[in-house]
Amino acid sequence: MQRKLVGFSLLALATSGAAAQAQGPVSKVEVGVFGHYTKLDDVLQMDNVPGIGGMLGINVWRWLGIEGNIQYGATKANRPPNEDIKYSPYRGLATLTIPVASKAALVLGGGYVNSIYKDRATANEYEDGVAAMIGLKLCGGGKWGARIDGLGDFNPSPNEQALTGTSKNLGIRAGVTYAL
């Protein structure tokens, strides 16, 4: 079921980008790399996660875009069996870029997150949720730019607790981008 949900989400994201592209040309494709720090919810009983990541963003119409990003970091469980876990959430976000100065813009985003907890002792290493982002984009004189973003992930039913539980992970990332 989760694979179907992931597949449908990716298909919807691609379709929405194609539909928006039909209304106007893709004005920019952007790639980026960043450092990331995630504070995992205490109910997950895992250490916080420093990591690295990458992003691909497409501006599909004026200030509307779509962005995919993934990060990677190592953490450790603070409960038996205290396993080492590789944390890799990936997100598909719809974005809204609002210019606030000649070379600065506010970036708002929301969408789907799939958090992968590789090598976790529980049977399922995947959690689906909803992601939100707020960021500041600084454009350089050429194609290079910088971004700093705050991210929030809401997982309505995380695997580490009862089905009625929820978790909220908060992260911050900073990095460089290049417009193709």
Backbone as a printed PyTorch tensor [residue, N CA C, xyz], in Angstrom:
tensor([[[  0.8150,  -1.1850,   0.0000],
         [  0.0000,   0.0000,   0.0000],
         [  0.8650,   1.2570,   0.0000]],

        [[  1.9440,   1.2590,   0.7980],
         [  2.7940,   2.4430,   0.8610],
         [  3.4690,   2.7050,  -0.4810]],

        [[  3.8790,   1.6460,  -1.1790],
         [  4.5110,   1.8400,  -2.4860],
         [  3.5280,   2.4390,  -3.4780]],

        [[  2.2600,   2.0260,  -3.3790],
         [  1.2410,   2.5970,  -4.2570],
         [  1.0600,   4.0760,  -3.9430]],

        [[  1.0250,   4.4300,  -2.6380],
         [  0.8760,   5.8220,  -2.2360],
         [  2.0450,   6.6570,  -2.7370]],

        [[  3.2610,   6.1430,  -2.6100],
         [  4.4420,   6.8460,  -3.1090],
         [  4.3520,   7.0020,  -4.6200]],

        [[  3.9860,   5.9450,  -5.3280],
         [  3.8670,   6.0030,  -6.7850],
         [  2.8120,   7.0000,  -7.2290]],

        [[  1.6490,   6.9830,  -6.5790],
         [  0.5940,   7.9260,  -6.9310],
         [  1.0070,   9.3600,  -6.6360]],

        [[  1.7240,   9.5710,  -5.5240],
         [  2.1810,  10.9250,  -5.1840],
         [  3.1690,  11.4380,  -6.2200]],

        [[  4.1060,  10.5990,  -6.6310],
         [  5.0790,  11.0150,  -7.6380],
         [  4.4090,  11.2620,  -8.9840]],

        [[  3.4370,  10.4170,  -9.3340],
         [  2.7000,  10.6040, -10.5790],
         [  1.9070,  11.9110, -10.5480]],

        [[  1.2620,  12.2000,  -9.4230],
         [  0.5020,  13.4510,  -9.2980],
         [  1.4250,  14.6520,  -9.3790]],

        [[  2.5920,  14.5680,  -8.7630],
         [  3.5590,  15.6510,  -8.8110],
         [  4.0350,  15.8900, -10.2370]],

        [[  4.3380,  14.8330, -10.9710],
         [  4.7830,  14.9640, -12.3580],
         [  3.6640,  15.4970, -13.2430]],

        [[  2.4490,  15.0160, -13.0250],
         [  1.3120,  15.4600, -13.8210],
         [  1.0060,  16.9250, -13.5740]],

        [[  1.0570,  17.3580, -12.3120],
         [  0.7820,  18.7610, -12.0180],
         [  1.8450,  19.6410, -12.6490]],

        [[  3.0790,  19.1870, -12.6740],
         [  4.1420,  19.9590, -13.3270],
         [  3.9250,  20.0470, -14.8230]],

        [[  3.4800,  18.9480, -15.4520],
         [  3.2280,  18.9560, -16.8930],
         [  2.0420,  19.8430, -17.2310]],

        [[  0.9990,  19.8120, -16.4040],
         [ -0.1720,  20.6580, -16.6580],
         [  0.1900,  22.1300, -16.5170]],

        [[  0.9620,  22.4740, -15.5090],
         [  1.3670,  23.8640, -15.3280],
         [  2.3030,  24.2920, -16.4520]],

        [[  3.1220,  23.3690, -16.9400],
         [  4.0340,  23.6880, -18.0200],
         [  3.2610,  24.0050, -19.2980]],

        [[  2.1240,  23.3560, -19.4990],
         [  1.3250,  23.6130, -20.6920],
         [  0.7880,  25.0430, -20.6870]],

        [[  0.6260,  25.6420, -19.5030],
         [  0.1200,  27.0010, -19.3990],
         [  1.2070,  28.0340, -19.6590]],

        [[  2.4340,  27.6760, -19.4790],
         [  3.5420,  28.5920, -19.6770],
         [  4.8380,  27.8150, -19.6350]],

        [[  5.8960,  28.3600, -20.2000],
         [  7.1460,  27.6140, -20.2610],
         [  7.8140,  27.4750, -18.8900]],

        [[  8.5670,  26.4090, -18.7450],
         [  9.3880,  26.2490, -17.5530],
         [ 10.4310,  27.3450, -17.5930]],

        [[ 10.4280,  28.1920, -16.5830],
         [ 11.3320,  29.3320, -16.6130],
         [ 12.6900,  29.0380, -15.9830]],

        [[ 12.7560,  28.0030, -15.1090],
         [ 14.0300,  27.7240, -14.4750],
         [ 14.0610,  26.3140, -13.9070]],

        [[ 15.1910,  25.6670, -14.0660],
         [ 15.4660,  24.4020, -13.4030],
         [ 16.6480,  24.6690, -12.4850]],

        [[ 16.5300,  24.2300, -11.2430],
         [ 17.5430,  24.5450, -10.2380],
         [ 17.9580,  23.2740,  -9.5050]],

        [[ 19.2480,  23.1120,  -9.2890],
         [ 19.7680,  22.0050,  -8.4920],
         [ 20.5040,  22.5930,  -7.2980]],

        [[ 20.6030,  21.8210,  -6.2340],
         [ 21.2880,  22.3340,  -5.0580],
         [ 21.8210,  21.2280,  -4.1710]],

        [[ 22.7660,  21.5900,  -3.3320],
         [ 23.3030,  20.7120,  -2.2940],
         [ 23.2430,  21.4840,  -0.9840]],

        [[ 23.0580,  20.7700,   0.1090],
         [ 22.9200,  21.4540,   1.3820],
         [ 23.3650,  20.5830,   2.5410]],

        [[ 23.6510,  21.2520,   3.6470],
         [ 23.8410,  20.5900,   4.9260],
         [ 22.5190,  20.6600,   5.6680]],

        [[ 22.2280,  19.6660,   6.4660],
         [ 20.9130,  19.5810,   7.0900],
         [ 21.0500,  19.1110,   8.5290]],

        [[ 20.2030,  19.6400,   9.4150],
         [ 20.1410,  19.1620,  10.7930],
         [ 18.6750,  18.9230,  11.1290]],

        [[ 18.3440,  17.7230,  11.5860],
         [ 16.9650,  17.3770,  11.9200],
         [ 16.8540,  17.0420,  13.3960]],

        [[ 15.9050,  17.6960,  14.0760],
         [ 15.5610,  17.3380,  15.4450],
         [ 14.3880,  16.3730,  15.3620]],

        [[ 14.6630,  15.1060,  15.6370],
         [ 13.6140,  14.0940,  15.6160],
         [ 12.7510,  14.2240,  16.8680]],

        [[ 11.4810,  13.9600,  16.7180],
         [ 10.5400,  14.0080,  17.8290],
         [ 11.0200,  13.0610,  18.9300]],

        [[ 10.8940,  13.4860,  20.1840],
         [ 11.3490,  12.6830,  21.3210],
         [ 10.6530,  11.3270,  21.4050]],

        [[  9.4070,  11.2330,  20.9100],
         [  8.6880,   9.9580,  20.9860],
         [  9.3450,   8.8880,  20.1210]],

        [[ 10.1700,   9.2760,  19.1460],
         [ 10.8570,   8.2910,  18.3020],
         [ 12.0440,   7.6470,  19.0110]],

        [[ 12.5340,   8.2720,  20.0690],
         [ 13.6470,   7.7630,  20.8620],
         [ 14.8890,   7.5050,  20.0110]],

        [[ 15.2640,   8.5250,  19.2270],
         [ 16.4690,   8.4760,  18.4060],
         [ 17.2190,   9.7950,  18.5560]],

        [[ 18.5370,   9.7400,  18.3260],
         [ 19.3400,  10.9590,  18.3650],
         [ 18.9690,  11.8720,  17.1990]],

        [[ 19.2260,  13.1630,  17.3700],
         [ 19.0250,  14.1090,  16.2780],
         [ 20.0260,  13.8180,  15.1640]],

        [[ 19.7270,  14.3030,  13.9390],
         [ 20.4620,  13.8510,  12.7660],
         [ 21.0990,  15.0050,  11.9930]],

        [[ 22.4400,  15.0930,  11.9930],
         [ 23.0940,  15.9770,  11.0250],
         [ 23.2540,  15.2020,   9.7110]],

        [[ 23.1870,  15.8960,   8.5990],
         [ 23.2990,  15.1770,   7.3350],
         [ 23.5630,  16.0910,   6.1550]],

        [[ 23.5320,  15.4800,   4.9870],
         [ 23.7250,  16.1970,   3.7310],
         [ 22.5500,  15.8500,   2.8190]],

        [[ 22.3660,  16.6460,   1.7660],
         [ 21.2620,  16.3510,   0.8730],
         [ 21.3630,  17.0910,  -0.4370]],

        [[ 20.3960,  16.8510,  -1.2760],
         [ 20.3370,  17.4900,  -2.5790],
         [ 18.9000,  17.8070,  -2.9510]],

        [[ 18.7400,  18.7190,  -3.9100],
         [ 17.4080,  19.0970,  -4.3530],
         [ 17.3890,  19.3730,  -5.8390]],

        [[ 16.2100,  19.1940,  -6.4190],
         [ 15.9490,  19.5460,  -7.8050],
         [ 14.6310,  20.2970,  -7.8030]],

        [[ 14.6610,  21.5300,  -8.3060],
         [ 13.4610,  22.3490,  -8.3420],
         [ 13.1680,  22.8110,  -9.7610]],

        [[ 11.8880,  22.8940, -10.0880],
         [ 11.4750,  23.3670, -11.4010],
         [ 10.4440,  24.4610, -11.1960]],

        [[ 10.7110,  25.6270, -11.7520],
         [  9.7550,  26.7150, -11.7250],
         [  8.8370,  26.5130, -12.9240]],

        [[  7.5930,  26.0800, -12.6810],
         [  6.7160,  25.6900, -13.7800],
         [  5.8720,  26.8320, -14.3330]],

        [[  5.6000,  27.8440, -13.5290],
         [  4.8250,  28.9770, -14.0180],
         [  5.0020,  30.1440, -13.0660]],

        [[  5.5860,  31.1980, -13.5550],
         [  5.8720,  32.4070, -12.7730],
         [  6.4730,  32.0510, -11.4280]],

        [[  5.7090,  32.1550, -10.3570],
         [  6.2280,  31.9340,  -9.0090],
         [  5.8570,  30.5650,  -8.4540]],

        [[  5.2060,  29.7230,  -9.2420],
         [  4.8490,  28.3770,  -8.7980],
         [  5.8850,  27.3610,  -9.2600]],

        [[  6.2010,  26.4270,  -8.3900],
         [  7.1750,  25.4140,  -8.7610],
         [  6.9280,  24.0960,  -8.0460]],

        [[  7.7600,  23.1340,  -8.3860],
         [  7.7900,  21.8550,  -7.6840],
         [  9.2450,  21.5720,  -7.3230]],

        [[  9.4250,  20.9100,  -6.2210],
         [ 10.7770,  20.6160,  -5.7400],
         [ 10.8110,  19.2190,  -5.1500]],

        [[ 11.8580,  18.5000,  -5.4670],
         [ 12.1180,  17.2150,  -4.8490],
         [ 13.4370,  17.3080,  -4.1080]],

        [[ 13.4810,  16.7970,  -2.8960],
         [ 14.7510,  16.7890,  -2.1730],
         [ 14.8720,  15.5240,  -1.3510]],

        [[ 16.1070,  15.1590,  -1.1110],
         [ 16.4120,  13.9870,  -0.2990],
         [ 17.6120,  14.3280,   0.5600]],

        [[ 17.6640,  13.7480,   1.7340],
         [ 18.8060,  13.9490,   2.6110],
         [ 19.2590,  12.6060,   3.1700]],

        [[ 20.4400,  12.5980,   3.7230],
         [ 20.9900,  11.3830,   4.3110],
         [ 21.7360,  11.7620,   5.5820]],

        [[ 21.5180,  10.9950,   6.6340],
         [ 22.2360,  11.2030,   7.8820],
         [ 22.1760,   9.9420,   8.7260]],

        [[ 23.1000,   9.8180,   9.6490],
         [ 23.1430,   8.6540,  10.5280],
         [ 22.6690,   9.0520,  11.9240]],

        [[ 21.9180,   8.1570,  12.5480],
         [ 21.4370,   8.3790,  13.9080],
         [ 21.5220,   7.0730,  14.6850]],

        [[ 21.1850,   7.1250,  15.9570],
         [ 21.2190,   5.9400,  16.8110],
         [ 19.9520,   5.9270,  17.6590]],

        [[ 19.3780,   4.7500,  17.8070],
         [ 18.1900,   4.5940,  18.6460],
         [ 18.5820,   4.6620,  20.1190]],

        [[ 17.7370,   5.3150,  20.9220],
         [ 17.9650,   5.4290,  22.3690],
         [ 17.0730,   4.4780,  23.1520]],

        [[ 16.7960,   3.3240,  22.5700],
         [ 15.9680,   2.2950,  23.1750],
         [ 16.4770,   0.9570,  22.6550]],

        [[ 16.2530,  -0.1020,  23.3860],
         [ 16.7370,  -1.3960,  22.9020],
         [ 16.1340,  -1.7200,  21.5420]],

        [[ 16.8860,  -2.2350,  20.6330],
         [ 18.2500,  -2.7420,  20.6910],
         [ 19.3310,  -1.7050,  20.3580]],

        [[ 19.0520,  -0.4290,  20.4620],
         [ 20.0360,   0.6490,  20.2660],
         [ 20.7890,   0.5270,  18.9430]],

        [[ 20.0470,   0.2690,  17.8720],
         [ 20.6630,   0.0770,  16.5670],
         [ 21.1000,   1.4020,  15.9250]],

        [[ 22.0730,   1.2920,  15.0280],
         [ 22.4830,   2.4220,  14.1970],
         [ 21.5080,   2.5040,  13.0300]],

        [[ 21.0000,   3.6980,  12.7560],
         [ 19.9610,   3.8790,  11.7510],
         [ 20.4080,   4.9310,  10.7430]],

        [[ 20.1560,   4.6550,   9.4780],
         [ 20.4150,   5.6240,   8.4100],
         [ 19.0900,   6.2990,   8.0780]],

        [[ 19.0080,   7.6130,   8.3340],
         [ 17.7750,   8.3790,   8.1670],
         [ 17.8120,   9.1130,   6.8320]],

        [[ 16.8400,   8.8270,   5.9600],
         [ 16.7960,   9.4320,   4.6250],
         [ 15.3670,   9.8170,   4.2510]],

        [[ 14.9260,  10.9940,   4.6470],
         [ 13.6120,  11.4180,   4.1760],
         [ 13.7090,  12.0080,   2.7750]],

        [[ 12.7070,  11.7730,   1.9640],
         [ 12.6400,  12.4920,   0.6980],
         [ 11.2720,  13.1380,   0.5930]],

        [[ 11.2720,  14.3070,  -0.0480],
         [ 10.0650,  15.1230,  -0.1140],
         [  9.7480,  15.5150,  -1.5470]],

        [[  8.4750,  15.5920,  -1.8410],
         [  7.9680,  16.1870,  -3.0650],
         [  7.0990,  17.3590,  -2.6550]],

        [[  7.5030,  18.5670,  -3.0020],
         [  6.8200,  19.7660,  -2.5220],
         [  6.3370,  20.6460,  -3.6660]],

        [[  5.1760,  21.2210,  -3.5010],
         [  4.7440,  22.3170,  -4.3550],
         [  5.2890,  23.5790,  -3.6940]],

        [[  5.8470,  24.4950,  -4.4880],
         [  6.4850,  25.6790,  -3.9080],
         [  5.8850,  26.9680,  -4.4580]],

        [[  5.9580,  27.9880,  -3.6440],
         [  5.5360,  29.3300,  -3.9910],
         [  6.7180,  30.2430,  -3.6650]],

        [[  7.2510,  30.9420,  -4.6750],
         [  8.4070,  31.8210,  -4.4830],
         [  7.9310,  33.2690,  -4.5650]],

        [[  8.1040,  34.0040,  -3.4770],
         [  7.6170,  35.3770,  -3.3730],
         [  8.8150,  36.3180,  -3.2870]],

        [[  9.0590,  37.1480,  -4.3090],
         [ 10.1820,  38.0910,  -4.2430],
         [  9.9800,  39.0940,  -3.1050]],

        [[ 11.0510,  39.3220,  -2.3260],
         [ 10.9960,  40.3020,  -1.2390],
         [ 12.0130,  41.4210,  -1.4400]],

        [[ 12.9570,  41.2240,  -2.3490],
         [ 13.9560,  42.2290,  -2.7170],
         [ 14.4630,  41.8570,  -4.1080]],

        [[ 15.3430,  42.6780,  -4.6690],
         [ 15.7970,  42.4140,  -6.0380],
         [ 16.5190,  41.0820,  -6.1770]],

        [[ 17.1990,  40.6320,  -5.1400],
         [ 17.9360,  39.3670,  -5.2240],
         [ 17.6050,  38.4320,  -4.0680]],

        [[ 16.3900,  38.5580,  -3.5250],
         [ 15.9710,  37.6890,  -2.4170],
         [ 14.5000,  37.3300,  -2.5850]],

        [[ 14.1620,  36.1190,  -2.1640],
         [ 12.7800,  35.6550,  -2.2560],
         [ 12.4600,  34.7460,  -1.0810]],

        [[ 11.2180,  34.7930,  -0.6640],
         [ 10.6900,  33.8860,   0.3400],
         [ 10.1540,  32.6650,  -0.4050]],

        [[ 10.4930,  31.4680,   0.0760],
         [ 10.0340,  30.2310,  -0.5540],
         [  9.1680,  29.4780,   0.4490]],

        [[  7.9180,  29.2260,   0.0590],
         [  6.9970,  28.4440,   0.8740],
         [  6.6990,  27.1440,   0.1470]],

        [[  6.6200,  26.0540,   0.8780],
         [  6.3630,  24.7750,   0.2320],
         [  5.5700,  23.8410,   1.1160]],

        [[  4.9070,  22.9060,   0.4740],
         [  4.1580,  21.8900,   1.1950],
         [  3.9600,  20.6750,   0.3200]],

        [[  3.8610,  19.5070,   0.9420],
         [  3.6560,  18.3030,   0.1580],
         [  3.8620,  17.0300,   0.9580]],

        [[  4.4200,  16.0440,   0.2890],
         [  4.5680,  14.6740,   0.7920],
         [  5.9880,  14.4270,   1.2770]],

        [[  6.1160,  13.6520,   2.3460],
         [  7.4260,  13.1970,   2.8160],
         [  7.3590,  11.6890,   3.0570]],

        [[  8.4090,  10.9980,   2.6510],
         [  8.5760,   9.5920,   2.9640],
         [  9.8830,   9.4820,   3.7320]],

        [[  9.7900,   9.1700,   5.0160],
         [ 10.9730,   9.0370,   5.8640],
         [ 11.4000,   7.5830,   5.8940]],

        [[ 12.6650,   7.3540,   5.5680],
         [ 13.2160,   6.0000,   5.5450],
         [ 14.1890,   5.8680,   6.7120]],

        [[ 13.9450,   4.8850,   7.5620],
         [ 14.8080,   4.5850,   8.7060],
         [ 15.4670,   3.2400,   8.4250]],

        [[ 16.5200,   3.2450,   7.6320],
         [ 17.1950,   2.0130,   7.1960],
         [ 17.8950,   1.3550,   8.3850]],

        [[ 17.8100,   0.0400,   8.4470],
         [ 18.4190,  -0.7970,   9.4920],
         [ 17.7160,  -0.6770,  10.8400]],

        [[ 16.4890,  -0.2030,  10.8460],
         [ 15.7000,  -0.1360,  12.0740],
         [ 15.1990,  -1.5320,  12.4100]],

        [[ 15.0670,  -1.8450,  13.6740],
         [ 14.6580,  -3.1840,  14.1050],
         [ 13.1840,  -3.4720,  13.8330]],

        [[ 12.3550,  -2.4350,  13.7330],
         [ 10.9340,  -2.6730,  13.4600],
         [ 10.7630,  -3.1900,  12.0420]],

        [[  9.6290,  -3.8270,  11.8080],
         [  9.4080,  -4.4930,  10.5230],
         [  9.3570,  -3.5190,   9.3530]],

        [[  8.8310,  -2.3330,   9.5390],
         [  8.6670,  -1.3790,   8.4530],
         [  9.6430,  -0.2190,   8.6290]],

        [[ 10.4520,   0.0350,   7.6160],
         [ 11.4400,   1.1090,   7.6880],
         [ 10.9280,   2.4200,   7.0920]],

        [[  9.6890,   2.4540,   6.5950],
         [  9.1700,   3.6140,   5.8710],
         [  8.0110,   4.2500,   6.6150]],

        [[  7.9570,   5.5950,   6.5920],
         [  6.8360,   6.3210,   7.1660],
         [  6.4120,   7.4220,   6.2050]],

        [[  5.1300,   7.4880,   5.9300],
         [  4.5840,   8.5260,   5.0640],
         [  4.0730,   9.6720,   5.9220]],

        [[  4.1860,  10.8820,   5.3910],
         [  3.6950,  12.0260,   6.1300],
         [  3.5290,  13.2490,   5.2490]],

        [[  3.3240,  14.3650,   5.9020],
         [  3.1180,  15.6450,   5.2520],
         [  4.2820,  16.5520,   5.6380]],

        [[  4.7930,  17.3140,   4.6600],
         [  5.9340,  18.1940,   4.9050],
         [  5.5670,  19.6460,   4.6100]],

        [[  6.1780,  20.5600,   5.3430],
         [  6.0300,  21.9960,   5.1050],
         [  7.4170,  22.6270,   5.1180]],

        [[  7.5870,  23.7020,   4.3520],
         [  8.8930,  24.3610,   4.2560],
         [  8.6870,  25.8720,   4.1880]],

        [[  9.5800,  26.6050,   4.8350],
         [  9.6710,  28.0440,   4.6730],
         [ 11.1570,  28.3600,   4.5370]],

        [[ 11.5010,  29.1650,   3.5410],
         [ 12.9150,  29.4150,   3.3030],
         [ 13.1820,  30.7880,   2.7260]],

        [[ 14.4470,  31.1170,   2.6880],
         [ 14.9170,  32.3600,   2.0990],
         [ 15.9150,  32.0020,   1.0130]],

        [[ 15.6550,  32.5200,  -0.1890],
         [ 16.5020,  32.2550,  -1.3490],
         [ 17.2300,  33.5560,  -1.6910]],

        [[ 18.5460,  33.4870,  -1.7710],
         [ 19.3650,  34.6380,  -2.1420],
         [ 20.0240,  34.3480,  -3.4770]],

        [[ 19.7960,  35.2220,  -4.4510],
         [ 20.3280,  35.0230,  -5.7930],
         [ 21.6270,  35.8080,  -5.9430]],

        [[ 22.6150,  35.1670,  -6.5400],
         [ 23.8770,  35.8310,  -6.8150],
         [ 23.7950,  36.6100,  -8.1230]],

        [[ 24.9260,  37.1060,  -8.5610],
         [ 24.9720,  37.8620,  -9.8030],
         [ 24.8090,  36.9930, -11.0380]],

        [[ 25.1140,  35.7160, -10.9330],
         [ 25.0050,  34.8070, -12.0740],
         [ 23.9550,  33.7480, -11.8070]],

        [[ 24.3410,  32.5020, -12.0240],
         [ 23.4060,  31.3890, -11.8510],
         [ 23.4730,  30.7710, -10.4590]],

        [[ 24.4230,  31.2020,  -9.6410],
         [ 24.5830,  30.6450,  -8.3020],
         [ 23.6900,  31.3820,  -7.3080]],

        [[ 23.2590,  30.6650,  -6.2880],
         [ 22.4540,  31.2630,  -5.2430],
         [ 22.6560,  30.5090,  -3.9390]],

        [[ 21.9850,  30.9740,  -2.9100],
         [ 22.0600,  30.3350,  -1.5980],
         [ 20.6430,  30.1880,  -1.0550]],

        [[ 20.4440,  29.1630,  -0.2410],
         [ 19.1440,  28.9440,   0.3920],
         [ 19.3380,  28.5390,   1.8350]],

        [[ 18.4420,  29.0180,   2.6750],
         [ 18.3290,  28.5230,   4.0410],
         [ 16.8420,  28.2580,   4.2680]],

        [[ 16.5300,  27.0410,   4.7130],
         [ 15.1420,  26.6050,   4.8370],
         [ 14.8930,  25.9820,   6.2010]],

        [[ 13.6930,  26.1710,   6.6880],
         [ 13.1880,  25.4440,   7.8360],
         [ 12.1760,  24.4250,   7.3330]],

        [[ 12.2550,  23.1980,   7.8220],
         [ 11.3720,  22.1190,   7.3670],
         [ 10.6530,  21.4910,   8.5520]],

        [[  9.4170,  21.1270,   8.3360],
         [  8.6550,  20.4100,   9.3450],
         [  7.9860,  19.2090,   8.7070]],

        [[  8.1220,  18.0500,   9.3260],
         [  7.4830,  16.8200,   8.8470],
         [  6.4990,  16.3520,   9.9060]],

        [[  5.2930,  16.0380,   9.4850],
         [  4.2670,  15.5230,  10.3790],
         [  3.9280,  14.1070,   9.9270]],

        [[  4.2070,  13.1480,  10.7940],
         [  3.9420,  11.7370,  10.4950],
         [  2.7470,  11.3040,  11.3420]],

        [[  1.5880,  11.0970,  10.7190],
         [  0.3800,  10.8190,  11.4940],
         [  0.3790,   9.4910,  12.2410]],

        [[  1.1800,   8.5190,  11.8310],
         [  1.1840,   7.2320,  12.5170],
         [  2.5580,   6.5940,  12.4210]],

        [[  3.5350,   7.1080,  13.1710],
         [  4.8890,   6.5550,  13.0690],
         [  4.9820,   5.1210,  13.5850]],

        [[  5.9090,   4.3980,  13.0170],
         [  6.0600,   2.9740,  13.3220],
         [  6.6080,   2.6970,  14.7140]],

        [[  7.2190,   3.6570,  15.3410],
         [  7.8680,   3.4150,  16.6210],
         [  6.9180,   3.4520,  17.8070]],

        [[  5.6240,   3.6770,  17.5720],
         [  4.6940,   3.8050,  18.6890],
         [  3.3290,   3.2540,  18.2980]],

        [[  2.3710,   3.3910,  19.1910],
         [  1.0160,   2.8800,  18.9320],
         [  0.4030,   3.5800,  17.7250]],

        [[ -0.5970,   2.9660,  17.1040],
         [ -1.2230,   3.5250,  15.9100],
         [ -1.8590,   4.8880,  16.1500]],

        [[ -2.1280,   5.2270,  17.4010],
         [ -2.7170,   6.5300,  17.7010],
         [ -1.6560,   7.6130,  17.8640]],

        [[ -0.3820,   7.2660,  17.7750],
         [  0.6940,   8.2320,  17.9890],
         [  0.9870,   9.0630,  16.7570]],

        [[  1.6430,  10.1640,  16.9740],
         [  2.1050,  11.0320,  15.8870],
         [  3.5140,  11.4950,  16.2130]],

        [[  4.2350,  11.9430,  15.1970],
         [  5.5430,  12.5500,  15.4520],
         [  5.7080,  13.7660,  14.5570]],

        [[  6.4740,  14.7290,  15.0510],
         [  6.7690,  15.9450,  14.3150],
         [  8.2780,  16.1440,  14.3440]],

        [[  8.9130,  16.0640,  13.1760],
         [ 10.3470,  16.2780,  13.0650],
         [ 10.5880,  17.6650,  12.4840]],

        [[ 11.5270,  18.3980,  13.0580],
         [ 11.8490,  19.7440,  12.5950],
         [ 13.2830,  19.7760,  12.1060]],

        [[ 13.5230,  20.4820,  11.0060],
         [ 14.8690,  20.5390,  10.4510],
         [ 15.2050,  21.9130,   9.9140]],

        [[ 16.4910,  22.1380,   9.7740],
         [ 16.9930,  23.3500,   9.1480],
         [ 18.0770,  22.9200,   8.1680]],

        [[ 18.1140,  23.5940,   7.0290],
         [ 19.1380,  23.2680,   6.0490],
         [ 19.6450,  24.5560,   5.4180]],

        [[ 20.8880,  24.5030,   4.9840],
         [ 21.5000,  25.6360,   4.3030],
         [ 22.3910,  25.0780,   3.2030]],

        [[ 22.3870,  25.7610,   2.0460],
         [ 23.1910,  25.2640,   0.9510],
         [ 23.2630,  26.2160,  -0.2150]],

        [[ 23.8160,  25.7040,  -1.2920],
         [ 23.9720,  26.4880,  -2.5210],
         [ 23.1330,  25.8630,  -3.6210]],

        [[ 22.7020,  26.7240,  -4.5510],
         [ 21.9120,  26.2690,  -5.6790],
         [ 22.5300,  26.7960,  -6.9710]],

        [[ 22.2050,  26.1210,  -8.0590],
         [ 22.6850,  26.5230,  -9.3850],
         [ 21.5110,  26.4210, -10.3450]],

        [[ 21.2240,  27.4950, -11.0460],
         [ 20.1380,  27.5150, -12.0200],
         [ 20.6670,  27.0410, -13.3660]],

        [[ 20.0150,  26.0430, -13.9340],
         [ 20.4330,  25.4960, -15.2260],
         [ 19.8370,  26.2910, -16.3720]]])
